[in-house]
Amino acid sequence: MESRNIIKNSIFSKKLSKTHRKLIVLIVLLPLAAVLVSLLLKNSTSSSHSRNHLPPLTPSLAFPLHSFIKKACPETLYSSLCRSTLSTLPKSKNFTSFLKILEFTINRTASHVKGARYSIVAHFTKQDLNLHEKNALRDCMEMLDQTLYELQQATNELRSFASLTGYRLDRLYGNIKNLLSAAMTNENTCINGFLDLEELDSDTRKGHREHLQNFLTPISHMISNSLALIKHVEKKSIQEMVKKPKMMITKGLQEELPDYKRIVRGRKKNTLRKLRPYATVASDGSGNYSTIRDAIAAAPNMSTSIYKIKIMAGIYKENVLIPREKINIMLIGDGMNSTIITGSRNFVDGFSTFESATLTVLGDKFLARDLTIKNTAPPEKHQAVALRVTSNAAFYRCEIVSHQDTLYAHSLRQYYQDCLIQGTIDFIFGNAAAVFQNCTILVRKPIPGQSNMITAQGREDPNQNTGISLQNCTIEAAKEFNLTQRRNISTYLGRPWRNYSRTIVVNSYLGDLIHPRGWFEWDEYSNLDTVEYIEYMNSGPGADTRRRISWAGYRKNCTEDMVRQFTAEEFLHGADDWLESTVFPLFAVLYHQET
């Protein structure tokens, strides 16, 4: 009995010992587990910050709708229109999100565009139009269709945002601003077509332009307000971020600064990939197609991957259109001087500026490299576009040649690397967000009585994210424009085409042809107090800024941070993902002064 008790006590003692050990293990492991969970949550939060970019641009309203209207509408250019539009929002919980409000305003704008299009067609059907007027009306209809397309794209972006994992809200806003800026540009292009006719053709009736303005100006105002509302929400988010602890802000911003060296290395690796074309164009019939137009027509619609078309050396006399449905097209030539696309359409021969282009790009994410695009019309023919781009597009080692209106960077995001551009008057113009890096810009001899204007930027609203940025470029006279002629003919860096025209020239070489004033007034189209013209760290005989114009909107002394806004990575609003697959080198130009 006693021995049985001893055994029993021994077993009990062992069980107690095991239980004691388990308790000790639990006591030790529980704090460790808590620390691990804490670290995981911290990393998850950090990762979330990395994905959503600082400051966190929250899409939900932190106050009632009526309060949002009261605070946001005064910051728009058309506050009464803003209040009347937002006051018609349905009284529903679905509209407590700013993204839903933005979608509502865009849809309202689209409805107005459809109504305006119907009314314009009804009006002009009854008119006896001459050739130029018919062309201008056709351009206008194309622009209204493009507006509807871009507004629909913006709506699609907003609706799909909630289902996208890791998609940054600031990138969403950048894309929406890009699309809305383009949509507003379309309305102005439509009106401007008839305005050009009034200036160049005395037979054009002014009533046509005024009629268009009555229908289209309210649409531009609605788009302007949508852009201003985005700016208001972004500003409020930044203000909220500033209130947070300084260490958190500093850490977050450091995490979000782009690794420029990594980006450049990535682009250079991409350029080494072998380009295997899906189709070959050869003028001698040895390829899949003998014309570029046929190759484009055979390309897939709405392609989700790059469709490469190799264009063999030769001269291709054709006007080429990349339609809206032809997405991700890439044209690859045999070199600037080898593969040449040429046309000669011009205003004097009955074509509008808009339709005179040798190459017109509407399809999104278009790419071209190693080829030449020419409009061979003589300077006496006035507007003769070589390249018109209404698309997110990039060009590498391309030559673009004409006289007046050579490159029409119409809208959306555009990138030009190592290109050669030649012309006389306004030969880089439009209202895209366009960056030109390492490009050579050659000024040709104009006809008697003309002065040369290199740029004519058309930003018409302070909330549009557009402008022309020339970085590390060389601006000189073409061989045909000799020294004696340069002394008697003035050449300017540009003139403002609209009230908020914006052009930046940075780290570039300016030849002796540049007039000491640098820039030229265009009073009919712009307010010199609201334009934005910047020169920074340029060199060469034309870079002396001591006798430059004294406009309120001109700056020659600014910070590096201000200039950094116009680099490709930042100015193209999400270029890091858009240009990732371009297989072009993308250089992040940092403007540090040499010591």
C-alpha positions in Angstrom: 0.0 0.0 0.0 2.8 2.4 0.9 4.8 1.5 -2.1 1.7 2.1 -4.3 1.4 5.5 -2.7 5.0 6.3 -3.3 4.5 5.4 -7.0 1.3 7.4 -7.1 3.1 10.4 -5.6 6.0 10.1 -8.0 3.6 10.1 -11.0 1.8 13.1 -9.6 5.1 14.8 -9.0 6.0 14.2 -12.7 2.7 15.5 -13.9 3.1 18.6 -11.8 6.6 19.0 -13.1 5.4 18.8 -16.7 2.6 21.3 -16.0 5.1 23.6 -14.4 7.4 23.4 -17.4 4.4 24.1 -19.8 3.5 27.2 -17.7 7.1 28.4 -17.8 7.2 27.9 -21.6 3.9 29.8 -22.1 5.1 32.6 -19.8 8.2 33.0 -22.0 6.6 32.5 -25.4 3.5 34.7 -25.0 5.5 38.0 -24.8 7.6 36.9 -27.7 4.5 36.1 -29.7 3.1 39.5 -28.8 6.3 41.2 -30.1 6.1 39.2 -33.3 2.5 40.2 -33.9 3.3 43.8 -33.2 6.2 43.7 -35.7 4.0 42.1 -38.4 1.3 44.7 -37.9 3.9 47.5 -38.1 5.3 46.1 -41.3 1.8 45.7 -42.7 1.1 49.3 -41.9 4.4 50.4 -43.3 3.7 48.4 -46.5 0.3 50.0 -46.7 1.9 53.5 -46.4 4.3 52.5 -49.1 1.4 51.4 -51.4 -0.8 54.4 -50.7 1.8 57.1 -50.8 2.1 59.8 -48.2 0.2 61.9 -47.5 -2.8 59.5 -47.4 -5.3 60.9 -49.8 -8.5 59.5 -48.1 -11.4 59.4 -50.5 -14.1 59.5 -47.8 -15.6 62.7 -46.6 -14.9 63.6 -43.0 -17.9 66.0 -42.8 -21.4 66.3 -44.3 -21.9 66.9 -48.0 -23.3 70.4 -47.5 -20.1 71.3 -45.5 -18.0 69.9 -48.3 -19.9 72.0 -50.9 -19.4 75.1 -48.7 -15.7 74.6 -48.3 -14.8 73.2 -51.7 -16.9 75.2 -54.2 -15.3 78.7 -53.3 -12.0 77.2 -54.5 -13.3 76.5 -58.0 -13.2 79.1 -60.8 -17.0 78.7 -61.2 -18.4 78.4 -57.7 -22.0 79.0 -58.5 -21.9 76.2 -61.1 -20.1 74.0 -58.6 -22.9 74.5 -56.0 -25.7 74.0 -58.4 -24.1 70.8 -59.7 -23.3 69.3 -56.3 -26.7 70.3 -54.9 -28.3 67.8 -57.3 -26.5 64.9 -55.8 -28.9 62.1 -54.7 -29.4 62.1 -50.9 -27.8 58.7 -50.4 -25.1 57.1 -48.3 -23.4 56.1 -51.6 -22.3 59.7 -52.1 -20.4 60.1 -48.8 -17.2 59.2 -50.7 -15.4 61.8 -52.7 -14.7 59.4 -55.5 -18.5 58.9 -55.9 -19.0 62.6 -55.9 -16.3 63.0 -58.6 -17.9 60.2 -60.6 -21.2 62.0 -60.4 -19.7 65.3 -61.7 -17.9 63.6 -64.6 -21.1 61.8 -65.6 -23.0 65.1 -65.5 -20.4 66.5 -67.8 -20.7 63.6 -70.2 -24.4 64.2 -70.4 -23.8 67.8 -71.4 -21.3 66.8 -74.0 -23.9 64.4 -75.6 -26.5 67.2 -75.6 -24.1 69.7 -77.1 -23.0 67.4 -79.8 -26.6 66.8 -80.9 -27.4 70.5 -80.9 -24.2 71.4 -82.9 -25.0 68.8 -85.5 -28.6 70.1 -85.7 -27.4 73.7 -86.1 -24.7 73.1 -88.8 -26.8 70.7 -90.8 -28.8 73.8 -91.8 -25.7 75.9 -92.8 -24.1 76.2 -96.2 -20.5 75.6 -95.2 -17.4 76.1 -97.3 -14.6 73.5 -97.4 -12.6 74.9 -94.5 -15.7 75.2 -92.3 -16.6 71.6 -93.1 -13.1 70.5 -92.1 -13.3 72.5 -88.8 -16.7 71.0 -88.0 -15.4 67.5 -88.7 -12.5 68.1 -86.3 -15.0 69.4 -83.7 -17.1 66.3 -83.9 -13.9 64.2 -83.5 -13.0 66.2 -80.4 -16.4 65.7 -78.8 -16.2 62.0 -79.4 -12.7 62.0 -77.8 -14.1 64.0 -74.9 -16.8 61.3 -74.3 -14.1 58.6 -74.5 -11.8 60.3 -72.0 -14.7 61.0 -69.6 -15.7 57.3 -69.8 -12.1 56.3 -69.1 -12.1 58.5 -66.0 -15.3 57.0 -64.8 -13.9 53.5 -65.4 -10.8 54.4 -63.4 -12.9 55.5 -60.5 -15.2 52.5 -60.5 -12.3 50.0 -60.6 -10.3 51.7 -57.9 -12.0 49.9 -55.0 -11.2 46.5 -56.5 -7.5 47.2 -57.1 -5.0 46.0 -54.4 -2.1 48.3 -53.7 -3.1 51.0 -56.2 -2.1 54.4 -54.9 -4.8 57.0 -54.6 -2.5 59.8 -55.6 -1.8 57.9 -58.9 -5.5 57.6 -59.4 -5.9 61.3 -59.0 -3.0 61.9 -61.4 -4.7 59.7 -64.1 -8.0 61.4 -63.6 -6.5 64.9 -63.9 -4.7 63.7 -67.0 -7.9 62.6 -68.6 -9.9 65.7 -67.5 -7.2 68.0 -68.7 -7.3 66.4 -72.1 -11.1 66.5 -72.2 -11.0 70.3 -71.6 -8.4 70.7 -74.3 -10.7 69.1 -76.8 -13.4 71.7 -76.3 -10.9 74.5 -76.8 -9.5 72.8 -79.9 -13.0 72.7 -81.4 -13.6 76.4 -80.9 -10.1 77.2 -82.0 -10.6 75.6 -85.3 -13.2 78.2 -86.3 -11.1 81.0 -84.7 -8.2 80.1 -87.0 -10.5 80.3 -90.0 -11.7 83.8 -88.9 -8.1 85.0 -88.9 -7.0 83.4 -92.1 -10.2 83.3 -94.2 -12.4 86.4 -94.5 -15.3 84.3 -95.9 -15.7 82.5 -92.5 -18.7 83.7 -90.5 -18.0 84.6 -86.9 -21.4 83.4 -85.8 -20.2 79.8 -86.1 -17.5 80.2 -83.5 -19.9 82.0 -81.1 -22.5 79.3 -81.5 -19.9 76.7 -80.6 -18.8 78.7 -77.6 -22.3 78.9 -76.2 -22.5 75.1 -76.2 -18.9 74.1 -75.2 -17.9 76.8 -72.7 -20.2 75.4 -69.9 -18.6 71.9 -70.5 -15.1 73.4 -70.0 -16.3 75.1 -66.8 -17.7 71.8 -65.5 -14.4 70.0 -66.2 -12.5 72.9 -64.6 -14.6 72.5 -61.4 -13.9 68.7 -61.3 -10.2 69.4 -61.5 -10.5 72.0 -58.8 -12.3 69.6 -56.5 -9.5 67.1 -56.8 -7.0 69.8 -56.0 -9.1 70.8 -52.9 -9.1 67.2 -51.6 -5.4 66.8 -52.2 -4.6 70.0 -50.4 -6.7 69.1 -47.4 -5.0 65.7 -47.2 -1.6 67.3 -47.2 -2.7 69.7 -44.5 -3.8 66.7 -42.4 -0.5 65.0 -43.0 1.5 68.1 -41.8 -0.3 67.8 -38.4 1.2 64.3 -37.8 4.5 63.9 -35.9 7.5 65.1 -37.7 9.4 61.8 -37.5 6.5 59.9 -39.1 6.3 62.4 -42.0 10.0 62.3 -42.6 10.2 58.5 -42.5 7.2 58.2 -44.8 8.5 60.7 -47.3 11.9 59.0 -47.3 10.2 55.7 -48.1 8.3 57.3 -51.0 11.2 59.1 -52.7 11.8 57.4 -56.0 15.1 55.4 -56.4 16.2 57.2 -59.6 19.3 55.1 -60.0 17.1 51.9 -59.9 14.7 53.4 -62.4 17.4 54.4 -64.8 19.1 51.0 -64.5 15.7 49.3 -65.2 15.1 51.3 -68.3 18.6 50.6 -69.7 18.0 46.9 -69.1 14.7 47.1 -71.0 16.4 48.7 -74.0 18.7 45.6 -74.3 15.7 43.3 -74.8 15.5 42.0 -78.3 12.6 43.5 -80.2 10.7 40.8 -82.1 8.1 42.4 -84.4 4.7 40.8 -85.1 4.6 42.4 -88.6 7.1 43.8 -91.0 6.5 46.7 -93.5 8.7 47.0 -96.6 8.2 49.4 -99.4 9.7 46.9 -101.9 7.1 44.2 -101.0 9.5 41.9 -99.1 7.6 42.3 -95.8 4.2 41.3 -94.6 2.8 44.6 -95.8 4.0 47.3 -98.2 2.3 50.2 -96.4 2.2 51.2 -92.8 -1.6 51.8 -93.0 -2.2 48.2 -93.9 -0.1 47.0 -91.0 -2.0 49.2 -88.6 -5.3 48.0 -89.9 -4.3 44.4 -89.4 -3.1 45.0 -85.8 -5.4 43.7 -83.0 -7.8 46.1 -81.4 -7.5 46.9 -77.7 -4.3 44.9 -77.3 -3.1 44.4 -73.7 0.5 43.9 -74.8 2.8 45.8 -77.1 2.3 45.0 -80.8 5.5 45.7 -82.6 5.6 46.7 -86.3 9.0 46.8 -87.9 9.2 49.3 -90.8 12.2 48.6 -93.0 14.3 51.3 -94.5 12.5 53.3 -97.2 10.4 56.4 -97.9 6.7 55.8 -97.2 4.5 58.5 -98.8 1.3 58.1 -96.7 -0.7 59.8 -94.1 -0.9 57.4 -91.2 -3.6 57.2 -88.5 -3.3 55.2 -85.3 -7.0 54.9 -84.4 -8.4 55.0 -80.9 -9.0 51.3 -80.8 -5.4 50.4 -81.7 -3.8 50.4 -78.3 -0.1 49.5 -77.5 1.1 49.9 -81.1 4.9 50.2 -81.5 6.5 51.3 -84.7 10.2 50.4 -85.1 12.2 51.9 -87.9 15.7 51.3 -89.2 17.0 54.7 -88.1 16.1 58.4 -88.5 17.6 58.7 -91.9 16.5 55.3 -93.1 12.8 54.9 -92.4 10.9 58.0 -93.5 7.2 58.6 -93.3 6.3 61.7 -95.4 3.2 63.7 -96.3 2.4 67.2 -97.5 -1.0 68.2 -96.3 -1.4 71.8 -95.3 -3.9 74.6 -94.6 -3.6 76.4 -97.9 -4.5 73.2 -99.8 -7.7 72.8 -97.8 -6.7 70.8 -94.8 -7.2 72.0 -91.2 -4.3 72.1 -88.9 -5.8 69.2 -87.1 -6.0 66.9 -90.1 -2.8 68.0 -91.9 -0.6 65.6 -89.8 1.5 63.0 -91.6 1.2 60.8 -88.5 -1.8 61.1 -86.2 -1.9 59.1 -83.0 -5.1 58.5 -81.1 -4.4 55.0 -79.8 -3.3 54.9 -76.2 0.2 53.8 -75.1 1.7 54.4 -78.5 5.5 54.0 -79.0 7.8 54.8 -81.9 11.5 54.7 -82.4 14.3 55.1 -85.0 12.3 56.7 -87.8 11.5 60.1 -89.4 8.1 61.8 -89.7 8.0 64.7 -92.3 5.5 67.2 -93.7 7.2 68.4 -96.8 4.8 71.4 -97.5 6.8 74.6 -98.1 6.6 77.4 -95.5 4.2 79.4 -97.7 1.5 76.8 -97.1 1.3 77.9 -93.4 0.1 75.2 -90.9 1.5 71.8 -91.9 1.7 69.3 -89.0 4.2 66.4 -89.2 3.0 64.7 -86.0 -0.2 65.1 -84.0 -0.5 63.1 -80.7 -3.8 62.8 -78.8 -2.6 59.9 -76.7 -0.2 58.7 -74.0 2.8 58.2 -76.2 6.6 58.0 -76.2 9.1 58.6 -79.0 12.8 57.6 -79.0 15.3 58.6 -81.6 12.7 60.0 -83.9 13.1 63.0 -86.3 10.0 65.3 -86.7 10.3 67.8 -89.5 8.1 70.6 -91.0 8.0 74.4 -90.9 4.9 75.9 -89.1 3.2 73.7 -86.4 5.6 70.7 -86.8 4.7 68.8 -83.6 1.2 69.0 -82.2 1.5 67.6 -78.7 -2.2 67.9 -78.4 -3.1 66.2 -75.0 -2.4 63.5 -72.4 1.1 62.4 -71.5 4.0 62.4 -74.0 7.6 61.6 -73.7 10.4 62.4 -76.3 13.9 61.1 -75.8 16.9 61.8 -78.1 14.6 63.2 -80.9 15.4 65.8 -83.6 12.7 68.4 -84.1 12.8 71.1 -86.8 10.5 74.0 -87.7 9.8 77.7 -87.7 6.6 79.0 -86.1 5.0 77.4 -83.0 6.6 74.1 -84.0 6.2 72.5 -80.6 2.7 73.3 -79.5 -0.4 71.9 -77.8 -1.6 71.1 -74.3 -0.1 67.8 -73.4 2.0 67.1 -70.4 5.1 66.7 -72.6 8.7 66.1 -71.6 11.6 66.4 -74.1 14.9 64.9 -72.8 18.2 65.1 -74.7 16.4 66.3 -77.8 18.0 68.5 -80.6 15.7 71.3 -81.6 16.7 73.0 -84.9 15.2 76.3 -86.0 14.7 76.7 -89.8 14.6 79.8 -91.9 11.0 81.3 -92.0 9.4 83.2 -94.9 10.0 87.0 -95.1 8.1 88.9 -92.4 7.9 86.1 -90.0 9.7 85.5 -86.7 10.5 82.1 -85.3 8.6 80.8 -82.2 9.8 77.4 -80.9 7.0 76.6 -78.5 3.3 77.6 -78.1 1.9 75.9 -75.0 -1.9 75.9 -74.6 -2.7 75.4 -70.9 -6.0 77.2 -70.3 -6.9 76.4 -66.7 -4.7 76.6 -63.6 -5.8 73.1 -62.5 -4.7 71.3 -65.7 -1.5 69.2 -65.1 0.0 70.1 -68.5 2.9 71.9 -70.0 6.1 71.6 -72.1 9.3 70.6 -70.3 12.6 70.8 -72.3 15.4 69.1 -70.4 19.0 68.7 -71.4 18.1 69.7 -74.9 20.2 71.6 -77.6 18.5 74.5 -79.4 20.4 75.7 -82.4 19.8 77.0 -86.0 19.4 74.6 -88.8 22.2 74.7 -91.5 19.9 76.6 -93.9 19.5 79.4 -91.3 22.9 81.1 -91.6 24.4 83.7 -89.3 23.5 86.7 -91.4 19.9 85.6 -91.6 19.8 85.0 -87.8 20.9 88.6 -87.2 17.9 89.9 -89.1 15.2 87.4 -88.0 14.2 87.1 -84.4 13.9 83.7 -82.8 12.1 83.2 -79.4 11.8 80.3 -77.1 8.1 80.5 -77.4 4.9 82.5 -76.8 1.9 81.8 -74.5 -1.0 80.3 -76.4 -3.4 80.4 -73.5 -3.8 82.3 -70.1 -2.0 79.6 -68.1 0.6 78.6 -70.7 3.5 76.7 -69.0 6.9 76.0 -70.5 10.1 75.0 -68.7 13.6 75.0 -70.2 16.2 73.3 -68.0 19.9 72.3 -68.3 19.7 73.0 -72.1 22.1 74.6 -74.5 20.7 77.7 -76.2 22.4 78.9 -79.4 23.1 82.4 -80.5 19.8 82.7 -82.4 17.7 83.2 -79.2 16.5 86.8 -78.8 17.7 88.5 -75.6 14.1 88.8 -74.4 13.7 85.1 -74.7 9.9 85.0 -75.0 7.3 86.8 -77.1 3.9 88.2 -76.1 0.7 86.8 -77.6 -1.8 89.3 -76.1 -4.8 88.0 -78.0 -4.5 84.6 -76.4 -3.0 85.0 -73.0 -2.6 86.9 -69.7 1.1 87.5 -69.0 0.5 87.6 -65.2 -0.8 84.0 -65.1 1.5 82.2 -67.4 4.4 80.1 -66.1 7.7 80.3 -67.9 10.9 78.9 -66.2 14.5 78.9 -67.3 17.0 77.1 -65.1 20.7 76.3 -65.4 20.9 76.7 -69.2 24.1 77.4 -71.1 25.2 78.8 -74.4 25.2 82.3 -75.9 21.3 82.4 -75.9 21.1 81.5 -72.2 21.9 85.0 -70.9 18.8 86.1 -68.9 19.8 89.6 -68.0 17.6 91.2 -70.7 14.7 88.7 -70.5 11.0 89.7 -70.4 9.7 90.9 -67.0 6.3 89.2 -67.0 4.8 88.3 -63.6 4.7 84.7 -64.7 8.4 84.4 -65.7 11.0 83.0 -63.4 14.7 82.6 -63.9 15.6 82.0 -60.3 13.8 79.1 -58.7 14.6 76.2 -56.4 15.7 72.7 -57.5 12.5 71.3 -55.9 10.4 73.4 -58.1 12.2 72.3 -61.3 12.1 68.6 -60.1 8.3 68.8 -60.6 8.8 68.8 -64.3 11.1 65.7 -64.6 9.6 62.8 -66.5 9.0 60.7 -63.3 7.0 63.4 -61.6 5.5 65.5 -64.4 4.0 62.6 -66.4 1.8 61.6 -63.4 2.4 57.9 -62.9 5.1 57.5 -65.6 6.8 54.8 -63.5 4.1 52.3 -64.5 3.1 53.9 -67.8 6.7 54.0 -69.3 7.8 50.7 -67.6 7.2 48.7 -70.8 8.4 51.3 -73.3 11.8 49.6 -73.7 13.1 53.2 -74.0 15.8 54.6 -71.7 14.2 57.0 -69.2 16.7 59.3 -67.6 15.8 61.0 -64.3 17.6 64.3 -64.8 18.6 65.7 -61.5 19.6 69.4 -61.5 22.5 69.7 -59.2 24.8 72.6 -59.9 28.3 71.5 -60.6 30.9 72.8 -58.2 
